[in-house]
């Protein structure tokens, strides 16, 4: 596998990036909180599946659903999808994640 990286200075900036590249009308997107990083790994070559972009920042979030408002750059935990004008992220906190482990190891070795 080959990894490319986009590092951001805040969780809000990661959310902004993901909202801007998400397919139109995709309202719920997964984000991982793992080993001190909040990130999403996006396949860049969908047919071959061997090049991935890790969009990340350092930090941690609790598992659950987050409502994100693009205009104010604010997020909050919610229990359900409440508004069509907001974007939602499902925060996952995996016990193990082999692709993420590989990406994080590469990232930390090459900084």
Secondary structure, 3 states (H helix, E strand, C coil): CEEEEEECCCHHHHHHHHHHHCCCCCCEEEEEEECCEEEEEEECCCCCCCEEEEEEEECCCCCEEEEEECCCCEEEEECCCCCCCCEEEEEECCCCCHHHHHHHHHHHHCC
